[in-house]
Every structure is written in structure tokens, then in C-alpha cells.
Amino acid sequence: TTTGNVIITDKNGNVTKVDKTWTFFKDSKGTMRIMAHHSSLPYVPAVGGVTKEEVLAAQNGWGQALVNIATTYDEKGFDAAKAEAEAVLDGGYGYQIAPVLFKPTLTTGDQVFRTTREGALSYFVGRNPKYPNDGGFALKGWRSWKIENAAIFLNGDTATTTGNVILTDKNGNVTKVDKTWTFLKDEKGNLRIMAHHSSLPYAPPAAITNEEVLAAQQGWGTALVKIATIFDQKGFDAAKAEAEAVIDGAYGYGIAPVLFKPTLTTG
């Protein structure tokens, strides 16, 4: 019985190393025969868990990649930027492992979620007729980024983060997005994005002020007088058109039924 390694090289120079155990038996004619043969690839220990430092590096790598795509587009054109975006997707996302749970910032309708590589690439660079609403998010002149994590959850070979990403374009315009990522450490020790949710921060509607109420009331009064004056000067059709404009501009019939009880209505 033997145990050890067998190292095999093919015609292209590729080397394969296997763990090998044989048991030989000499038969009645003196011929050695293999009676047991165990072969396996060498054991590769599991990659260590994800660290905070690796997460921060991956996040900043994403920001740098976005800037690289935008800069490449400005300096070398669409084809070069598309190639850069493809390299980013293949190197930083996990589409070769499984569908990626990617919800971009600026997607709508039935194409909100981009679980395929093609859909993600279209979001970043556009020009895919299957995704006619994509304008190419990565082509918007980005020049810098900042990561502000609210929290990082480490769990073995995965990590999930939530917080903000702040992007600045070449004109100094700043865009802030809410961002959640889940990273998976692959068999080679590389972090890959397996979930990516991005959205604009919630902006609650501003409270109505007393001044706005008074202005709306005065506007209603002015509109009523204007309708009456037009009727006297130009006739019914012109007054009707003015009234329609007032209703469309000031009442909420386009939103929901309006609770309107006029003064001179009966029955």
C-alpha cells in the first residue's frame, strides 16, 4: 500500500496534483494488480471569514470603479467605458455564482430589479434596447465618492452593510444615496457583491404654512372674479375655459374625488 501525490502535466503545460493511495496485490502469476485505488484533489481549507477591513476595501473599490467608468467614458468614449463596466461586474459582483439581488437607484416599472449581468450592465452604461429607460448611471461624470456606514454585520464568509454613499460629479453636484450591500467571500478569497439595494433618501413633504393657506384662499377669490369678468367681456365659452383652467390648476380632481359642497346646490 502506498500513499502520496501524483503530479500530472498535460500538453499545454497545465499541472494537476492529486492525493493518491494504492494497494497492490501480487497474483499467482507474480503480476502486481491494483486492489484499492483512492484519488482526490488536495484539501483546500475554507477561506477565512470576512473582516471589516476587507469590507471597507470592497466598498471603496466599488466607488473607485464607478469613477473609473465615468472618467473612461469622458476620455475614451462609450465602448471603452462599457468594457470597464463589464470588468467591474465580473470582478466585483457575483453573477457567475448566482443571481445578484440588485435594486439600482434609478429603475422603475417591471425592470426595477437587475438580477442578471445583462440588466446590471445596462443600468450602468445604458444603450440596451431591452432596457429603454436606462440612461447609464455610471456615465454621469462621477469624480469622487464617500462611504458612510451606519453598521456592518459580519457573519462568516458574508458581510452586510447599510449606510450612505455620497457621489460628486465633475461639476461639483452631489448625490447622496441610501445603500445596502451584502458581500460574499468566494473560494479564492475575493469579496463579491451578492445583494445591492440603492435608493434616494426619503424626503417627507413640507408642512403647509399659514402663509400658503392665505395665498391659496386669495388666489381662489381672484380666480372667481376673473371668471366673472371674462364672462362679461368675452362671453360664456371664454369664461368656461377660464373656469376649467382654475379647476385643473387649483383643485385636486386629478388626485381623488374632491369634497365640494357648493353654495347654491339642492336636492
N, C-alpha and C positions, 0 to 999 in steps of 0.2 A: 504494500500500500504506500502511495506517495501523496504528498500534498505540497502545493506551492503555486507558482504562477506560470502561465503560458502567455507569451507576448507575440502577437501575430501582426505582420505588416503586409498591407495589400500593395497592388501595383502602382497605386497613386501615392504611396508613402504614408498612408494613414495607419496609425498604430492602435491596436486593441489589446488591452491587458485583461486577463481573466484569472480568477482563482480556480484552481483545478485540484481535484482529488481523484486518484485512480486506485483500484485494487486489481492486481493481476493474478492469474492462476495458470500454472503450468499443467497442460493436459497430458494425457497418456503418451502422446507422441512428442512431448517436450516443447510444444508450441505455447508461447505466452498468450493468454487470452484475457481481455478486459472483462471483469465480472462486476465492477462497480465504477461508475464514472459520474462525478459531481462537478458541475461547472457553473460559475456565477460571476457577475461583474463585481469588482471590489466594492465593499460597503462605503457609501459616502454619507457621513454623518449629516444630520439635518442642519440647515443653516441656522445660525443663532437668531434670537428674537430681534425685532425691530427696536432700535434705540431712538431717543429723542433727537440726537444729533443727525441720524440718518433721515428722519422725517423733515427736519428743518432744511437739510441739504436738498431733499427731493422737492420741497415747496419752492425754494429759491431757484432750483433748476427749472421748474415749470415757468416761473416768472422770467428767467433769462431766456428760455426758449421762445416765449411769446414775443419778447423784444427782438430776438434774433429773426423771427419770421417777418415781423413788421419792417425791420431795417433792411432785410434782404429784399423785400418787395419794393421798397423805396429806391434801393440802389441797383437792383438787378432784374426786377420785373416779376411777373406772376409765376412763370414756370419755376424759377429758382426758389421762390417763396413756397410754392406747393411742395417741391422736393424737400425743403427744410421742414415743413409741417409733417410730411409723411415720416421723416426720420424721427421727429419728436413723438409721434403716435406710436411708432414701432419700438422706440426705445424707452418711452416713459409710461405708456398705457398698457393694459393687459388684454388687448383684443385677441391676441394669439392664445390666451388661456381660456377665456370665457367672455360672454357679453359684458361690456362695461356699463355700469349704471350711471350714465352721463346725462344730466339735465343741464344744458347750457343756459346762459343768461337770457339770450335774445331769440328764443324759439317759441312758436305758437302752433295752435291747431293740432292736427294729428301727427305733427313732426316735432313735438316738444322733446321727446327722449331720443338720444342717439346711442343706441346700444351696439351699433356696428361701426367698424372702422370707416366705411364709406360715409356714413352720416356724420361722424365726428370730423372727418377731413373737410366735408362740405361746409360745416359750421365755421371752421377756422379760416378757410380760403374762398369759399363760395364757388360760383361758376359750374354748378352741377344741376342740370335741368330737372333732376329728380327732386331737388330741394330749391324751388324757385324763390323762396323768401330769404335765403341765406345771402348775407352781404359780405361775408368774410371778416369775422370778428378779429382775427389775428392780423389783418391788413390795415388796421386803423391807426397806424403811426405811433404805436406804443414805444416809449423810450425808457421807462423805469417802472419799478414795482416795489411794493412794500407788503410784507406779510404781518398781520396782526392776529395771532391765535388767541381765541378765548379759552380753548382747552385742547389737550392732546390725550387720547386714550390709547395706550399701548397694550396689545394682547397677543403675545407670542409672535407669530410671523405677520401680524397685521397691525395697522395703526389707523386711527380715525381722528381727524382734526376738524374743528369748526372755528370760524372767525371771519376776518375780513381780508380781502386783497384790494390794495389801492394802486390803481394804474394811472400813469401820467403819459399823455401823448406828446408829440413833437411840438405842439402849440401851447403846451402848458396846461391843457384841460385835464381835470382829474375825475376819474370814475372809481367809485367805491362799490364793491360787490360783497354780498354775503357768500361765504364759500365753505362747503363741507367736502372733505376728501377722505376716502379710505384707500390706504396703500397696502399692498401685499408684497412680501419679500419672496421672489421666485427662487428656483433651485440654484441659480447662480449668485444669489445674494443681492440682486437688484430690486429696488422698490418700484413697483408698478401701480399705477392708479387703476383701481377696480370700481370705485364709485366716485362721482364728481358732480356735486349739486351746486349750482351757481344762480343767484338771483339778486336783483336790485333791492336795496334796503326798503323796508316798508315805510311809506310816508303817509301818516294819518292826515285826513283832510283838516284844513284850518278851521277853527271855530268861527262861527258867524259873529260879527261885531255889531254893536248898536248903530254905528255909522253906516254900515252896509244895509241894515234894515231900513233906516230912514231914507237912504238914497233909492232903494228899491220902491218904497212907497211913493216918493216924489216922482220917480220915473213912471209909475203906473198912472198917476194923475196927469202928468204931461202927455202921456200916450192917449189918454181918453180925450183930452182937449184937442189933440192933433187930429184924431179920427173925426171928431165933430166938425172941426174947421175944414178939413178936406172934403167932407160931405157937402158943406155949404158952398164951397168954392168950386169943386170938381165933380161932384155927384157921387152916386152910390157905388159904382164899380171901383173908383179910386179909394173911397173910404173902406170898402170891403177888403181891398188889397192891403191897406194900411193895418186894418184890424188883424188880418191873418199874420202879418209880419210881427205884430205885437204879441199875439198868442204864441207864435213859434219861438220868439226870442225871449219871452219872459215867463211863460207858463211851462209846466213840466209834463205836458201830454206825451212827449216823446219818451218819457221815463216810466210813467204809470198813470192810472186814472187820477184826475185832479178833483179834489173835494170842493167843488164850486157850487155855491148856492147864491144865484144872482138875486138882485133886489126885487125885480118885477117879474117873478115867475109864479105860476099857480098850478094846481091840480096834481 
